[in-house]
């Protein structure tokens, strides 16, 4: 297994690792890369989502849907629009949490 600052690379099958692909764990996602099959067609990549619905983001933050939309409306929580869907990047949740933690630290000082 090879580890860098933010990533962990390991065989998807720790038993022998042969022909099973590789799993990359990063601070924002886990990606499994399958080996190329014998027919030469690339295998699909399975990963955790990088964009969450407002409802999913609300659950992750432990707050309600209305409060989440309010945070998006004030710009405190970044979001993107794809078509008619409002989506929250997972990194935006981490940034929001970091700002909240920094505010708490300042208030405690």
C-alpha positions in Angstrom: 0.0 0.0 0.0 1.3 3.5 -0.9 0.2 6.5 1.1 0.6 10.2 0.2 -0.6 13.2 2.2 -4.3 12.8 1.2 -4.5 9.6 -0.7 -4.4 5.9 0.0 -3.8 3.4 -2.8 -4.5 -0.3 -2.2 -5.4 -3.3 -4.3 -9.2 -3.7 -4.4 -8.7 -7.4 -3.4 -6.1 -7.4 -0.6 -5.8 -11.2 -0.9 -3.7 -11.2 -4.1 -4.5 -7.9 -5.9 -4.2 -9.6 -9.2 -6.7 -8.5 -11.8 -9.0 -6.9 -9.3 -8.3 -3.2 -9.9 -7.3 -0.6 -7.4 -9.1 1.5 -4.9 -8.0 5.1 -4.3 -9.2 6.7 -1.1 -9.0 10.5 -1.0 -10.3 13.0 1.5 -13.4 13.8 -0.7 -14.0 10.5 -2.5 -13.3 6.9 -2.8 -12.7 5.6 -6.4 -12.4 2.0 -7.5 -10.6 1.6 -10.8 -11.3 -1.8 -12.4 -8.8 -3.4 -14.7 -9.5 -3.2 -18.4 -11.4 -6.4 -19.5 -10.0 -8.7 -22.1 -12.3 -7.1 -24.8 -10.4 -3.8 -24.4 -13.5 -1.8 -23.3 -12.8 0.4 -20.2 -14.6 -0.8 -17.1 -17.0 1.6 -15.4 -15.6 3.7 -12.4 -17.6 3.4 -9.2 -17.2 6.3 -6.8 -18.9 8.3 -4.1 -20.8 11.4 -5.3 -19.0 14.7 -5.4 -22.3 16.6 -5.6 -25.2 16.2 -3.1 -28.8 17.2 -3.4 -29.9 19.9 -0.9 -31.7 17.2 1.1 -28.6 15.1 1.3 -26.5 18.1 2.3 -29.0 19.0 5.0 -28.8 15.4 6.4 -25.0 15.5 6.3 -25.0 18.8 8.2 -27.7 17.7 10.6 -29.9 20.7 9.7 -33.2 21.0 7.8 -33.8 21.5 4.1 -35.1 25.1 4.6 -32.1 26.2 6.6 -29.8 24.6 3.9 -31.6 26.6 1.2 -31.2 29.7 3.4 -27.4 29.1 3.7 -27.2 28.7 -0.1 -29.3 31.9 -0.6 -26.9 34.0 1.6 -23.8 32.5 -0.1 -22.6 30.9 3.2 -22.9 27.4 1.5 -21.6 27.2 -2.1 -23.9 25.4 -4.6 -24.1 24.7 -8.3 -27.1 24.5 -10.6 -27.3 21.8 -13.2 -30.5 22.1 -15.2 -33.1 22.8 -12.6 -31.3 21.0 -9.8 -29.5 22.8 -7.0 -26.5 20.7 -5.9 -24.0 21.1 -3.1 -20.4 20.1 -3.8 -19.0 17.9 -1.0 -16.0 20.2 -0.8 -18.4 23.1 -0.1 -19.7 21.2 3.0 -16.1 20.7 4.2 -15.4 24.4 3.6 -18.5 25.4 5.5 -17.6 23.2 8.4 -14.1 24.6 8.5 -15.5 28.2 8.6 -17.8 27.2 11.5 -15.0 25.5 13.4 -12.8 28.6 12.9 -15.6 30.9 14.1 -16.0 28.7 17.3 -12.3 28.9 17.9 -12.3 32.7 17.6 -15.2 33.0 20.0 -13.5 30.7 22.5 -10.4 32.9 22.5 
